[in-house]
Amino acid sequence: MAVETSGKIKLNNRDNRRKVRLTKKQIIIALSIIILAAFLMVSAQLYKHGIILGNDMMFHFNRFYEAYMQIKTGDFNYF
């Protein structure tokens, strides 16, 4: 860092760019954690052979149906 005479701090270009280097071990650990978390979230659906539907299920079903009907009839509503 360099200080100008006006008292303002001037940053050099190399101060702005900090490169983070991850080792292969760190990348593998991070990916393993992400994959494990994804599997845990899906495991209930796999175990029960069903799907989890949220409280806005009907909204999304109606949205898909409306999009299907607009494509089928060619009458597009943009709202």
N, C-alpha and C positions, 0 to 999 in steps of 0.2 A: 504494500500500500504506500502510496506517495501522498504527501500533504502539500497542497498549494499554499501560496502566501496569503490567499484570501480566507484561509481557514477551512475551506471545503475539502472533503476527502475525495481524492480521485483514485478510482480503482484501475489497476492495470488489467489488460485482457486476460492474462493468465489467472488472475484472482477470480474472475467471473466463471471460468470453466473448471469445474472439479469433476474429474472422471472417476466413476466408481467401477472398479474392476471386481467382478465376482468370479470366484473359482468354480470349477466344474462341480465340486462337492457341494458348494452352496446352492448352485442352480438345481442340482438333483434333489437336494433336501427341500427346496422351495416347491419344486414341481410335485414332489411326493406329498407334501402337505396339502397342496391344492387338489390333487387327485383323490386323496383320502377324504377331504372335506366334501368333495362332489359325490363320492361314493356313499358317504354317510347320509347325505341329503336324499339320495335316490334309493337307498336300500329299503326303506319302508315300502316304497312302491313296488320294488322288485319282489320283496318278501310276500306281500299281500296280493300281488298280481292285479293291482288296480292303480288308479291315478288319484292324486290329491287335487281337489277342486276348491278354489278359494271362494270367498263370498261374492265376487264379481263375475262368477262363471256365466251367468245368464247374459250379462252385458257383452262379454266377448263372443258367446255363441251367436247372439243377435247381430253383432258387428260382422262376423264372418258370413252369416246368412245374407245380410244386406249387401255385402260386397259381391257375393255369388250372384244374387239376383240382378244387381246392376250390370255385371259382366254378361249375364245370360240375356237380359233384355236390351242391353245397349243404351239404357237410359241412366246416365251418370248424374248423381247428386253430389255436389262438392261440399255439402255442409253436413 
